Amino acid sequence: MEVHNVEMVMSAVQASQYPDDNLPEIALVGRSNVGKSSLTNTLINRKAFARTSSQPGKTQTLNFYKVENQVFFVDVPGYGYAKVSKSARAKFQVMIGEYLEKRIPLRGVIQLVDARHAPSKEDIEMYQWLTSDDMGGLPVLVVATKADKIARGKYNHAESTIKKDLQFNSEVSDFEMFSSETKYGKDLVWEWIEARMLD
Ligand code: GDP
């Protein structure tokens, strides 16, 4: 998609605050610092629209970005912050669960992991949840970010390590290597999003 127009429409902490435009929604999840803002900015051709995180774990709301008046990107708070209290974490989990498990316009979830490392325990838990029966077959795209930091010849190995650790379920999920530095993978991520918009 050729993007010219993006608006940050709203931040929500509960269902009554979600937009009612009836546009398809694509959620983005991943731990703080994995490259979620950078992926979003790359997809929408902006340098600094989505905030890149100087303070990991600060975003505690669902942020809805309306892209080209056709689709919402929904930035889901990063998981795995050490500094947030247990009760605050429990609150996020309820908020995120309410959105991911119940939101009708939600067509798919992009889960970001770091291409350089094996997925963390929290990455694995998140992926298991996203592909569980609770989600009713919601499509998941696993995006391995910062691919520019590993050699091209190691992409296959990185992909198989990540898939093995996640217990990748290819019935409901796809995989893409990505770099916001080189834009590697950008077109394929957009293709996946556009296909979900038509689902
Ligand atoms: P967020 O917390 O998930 O939104 O992560 P950010 O998008 O703010 O990125 C965290 C850090 O990783 C920043 O310093 C980015 O410049 C860097 N980063 C993000 N994506 C990439 C990438 O594809 N390649 C490289 N080399 N650095 C990246």
Boltz pocket constraint, residues with backbone or C-beta under 6 A from the ligand:
constraints:
  - pocket:
      binder: B
      contacts: [[A, 30], [A, 31], [A, 32], [A, 33], [A, 34], [A, 35], [A, 36], [A, 37], [A, 38], [A, 39], [A, 51], [A, 52], [A, 53], [A, 54], [A, 78], [A, 145], [A, 146], [A, 147], [A, 148], [A, 149], [A, 178], [A, 179], [A, 180], [A, 181], [A, 182]]
      max_distance: 6.0
